[in-house]
Amino acid sequence: MYKLTLFKNLACLGMLLLAVSGFAQNKYLVKGTTVDTAARLKLLNSSISVLNAKDSTLKSFTRTAADGSFEINKLQKGKYILMVTYPGYADYIEAFTLDSTKSEKDFGTLHMLLKSKLLEDVLIKGTAAAIKINGDTTEFNAAAYTIQPNSKVEDLLKQLPGIQVDKDGKITAQGKTVSKVLVDGEEFFGDDPTLVTKNIRGDMVDKVQLFEKKSDQAAFTGIDDGQKSQTINIKLKEDKKNGYFGKLDAGIGNDGYYETQAQFNRFKGKMKFSAYGTLSNTGKTGLSWQDNSKMNSGGMEILDNGIIMISGGGGSDELDSFDGRYTGDGIPVAASGGLHYDTKWDSDKKSINTNFKTGAITIDGAVNTISQNNLPSGVIISNSDQTSHNYIFRNKLDATYQIKLDSMSNLKISVDGMAKKTNTSTGYIARSFRGDDTRLNASDRTVSNDGTQQVFNASAFYTKKFRKKGRTLSLNLSEAIRKNESTGFLRSDNTFYATTGAFEREEIVDQLKTVNANSNILTGNLTYTEPIAKYLSIVFNYGLSMNQSISDRKSFNKSASGNYDMLDTQFSNDFKLTQIGNQGGAIANFNRKKTVINIGTKVALINFDQLDRYTNNKFDRNFVNWNPQASYQYKISSQQSFSIRYSGSTRQPSVDQIQPVRVNTDPLNVTLGNENLRPSFTNNFSAYYDSYKVIGNRSLYASINYSFTENSIVSNTTTDLEGRSTFQSINLTGKRPSNYYGYLSYYRKMKIFTDINVGLSGNLNKSTSFNYVTYNGKTELNQNSSGEYSANLSLSKNVEKKFSAYVNGGPNYSTGSSSIQKELNNDGWGFRSRFSATGYLPAKFEISTDGDYLFRGATKSFDEDFTRLIWNASVSRKFLKGDQLKASIKVNDLLNQNTGFNRSASGNFITQTSSLTIQRYFMCSVTWDFNKMGK
């Protein structure tokens, strides 16, 4: 009995101590009263929030009583922020601390001020909330960033955390390439992002929205189909949607350099009209990096539904290898122009968006390439020089018409057409040596080609929603027509040397080559969505596709008469291709509160029938493509989200891998077919997390991606003693090629002296691949490892009407090695930095500078460091009211160090290239920005 009583007393004492301890830990409180400043009225139901100062998370919340008083207790010691809000009144925010010396904070009487009175009496200069996260969209408030008069959207984007813009206008956001830039949700000049970023004025922007744009199908059904593209949407201010603006720019420099540009834009409500024109030889081509990439006319492409599209001549001997893109190598002369028009009418039920672009570019280039071919019993070192003259002229027209047929159905019709003419001429001089420095072979080649291409695409997308919520039906029909013709000449002189380095023999090829390739692809896709339960729905999909293509390629040798009239049947063919594909699939979608889950698959059955009308050889193949997918997204809060995703894809061997066209464009590298190839399957896993804290202006983004391939298709390369390589594709068993990619960025505004925007980012990219290498009778499985690991620090500061400065940079470590010659790797340190600064001087003078510094350290393969600093500077003065006229003197590449340089590792090859580029020049220019917006 005594023991029981003692136990009860101890238990009661323990509970009392816990209660006292809990009271001691939560004894801190805040209190106060809210009143109207002018009327002295008590503000009933004012919203009172206490936030953690560290991460801006909500700690406690209450509303004021009838007398305007409030009290929040049960707080622990720490640093907090009090936020008081009331409709129609300016927010009240104050930081405070609760600790052992101050367990209570009495704010007394808080005088709230009407917003109307605040704006009437005083000019308020504050910092707007810079970033807001709404679901999958990150929104930047343009008002939170310094925008100089007459600056462009590109200048604004450079200030936004997690977004980089390179010297060519290519945009990278959160580690991913931005492929589309919209204006108020609509495409502007189609697929050319730079015509938005370099054309629209920065002071017209209200918000910049960053998100992954879903396909039309996924946007309609609300169910992810895995097709996304990194997209930026520029939302304009309402008062900037009426009027006109533009720019005229002209400059002339030494050594014959020049550049001119004209832009005109007329906005009126929902109507936008724009025009531009450029002419320069300084690298301003007017054709964006992405738009040009779609002009490539060579090779075959396997579409998602398994259909093989012949986009050019359809073979590996395509002489027209110029895609019209200027990447900084060579000396360009470019002229381009374009028109854009879009509008909505009939209460926004109808809209049209159309673009026309024309352009011509000529690039004269020179490239030196040093390559190291790692072999099982030695190495081959090659040194080649290439000169080229490339010309392309193109016209492109596209239009999209959308109509709301009724409240439940819509129709979207899109058409586009392109006509292109190319002329290319390339000369190669290559010399190869064995590892003991004895001569192995030499090759002198010249290739020329004239080609034309016509493209036409048309599609219709019909969508219908039913009365039952979540039930939808859509139909997508499309046709793609391609026509390619080209004529070219090949002359190749190849010399081979014995092991002693003495001359052994010579091979000469002199041929005329013609190509005539046409294709017509019809596709149809029907999608039906059915809600199974309140939070669960399923998307059913069926697609049918048909492809009719021909590829007629002829090679002619020179006869005794001097004419190219002797058909070389060994390197000629006339293929007729017929393909029919059936695709079906289903995706289940679970969407409830903060959780979204998708899981499903697609299966495509393809019948492939190819006939060589020269030889009557027929090739039939039936195969299955399987594409499973699954994703999970959890919205932690309105400003935090987490997502993981899996996707699998079947890759069928290409026609060139199974039954390649016999080519002799490069006699030292020959490709053989393998009819026994089986498909490979790639598994891809990815995850991302993003977070933003409004108070404190901090953002965090992290992503990781891992993929590996089963039954991978790899190259089996046999190199003979003369240095001639034969390539054949085979399936790899027992090994899995893989790739890792990770990206992390952190951004915040810090009180270093004064407010400075600070960003930290890092990424890692590592890949492992395999190929078989045979040399001198010895075969080895070669494992290729390459990677890049980098860290980056960025600092930016803008003081209105005084200066703006930006710098970012950091170290990187690159790896590139081959298992058969591990000691000859390409591992080495590097460093890269970019900077820009502008100072605003009295009398409307400005001084600006920007630069790009690159360092690549020596490696086992290349024993010399490489250092390059491209430094530009300018002095300018503005004139007229509104600073509309600017005269500038600038120098490009002040130190004359702009040389094209690149090191890479691929397979058992390690390569270093240097190329002809635009170097130092001086230029005087005049720019007139005119702006009559909102007037």
URBELBEL-V376553 format. One line per field, one symbol per residue. burial: # if it has 16 or more other C-alpha atoms within 10 Angstrom, else .. Layout:
BEGIN
burial = ???
END
This chain:
BEGIN
burial = ..........................##########.....############..#......###..#####..###..#######..##.......#....###...######..............###############.####.################...#######..#######..############################..#...#.####..########...##############...###########...#####################...#.#####...######################.#################.....###########################..##########################....###########################...###########################....############################...........#######################....######################......#..#...#####################....#############.###...........############...###############.####.######.########..###########################################.############...##############.......###################...#..#################....###################..#################....########.######.##.....###########.....###########..#####.#.#.#########################.#..
END
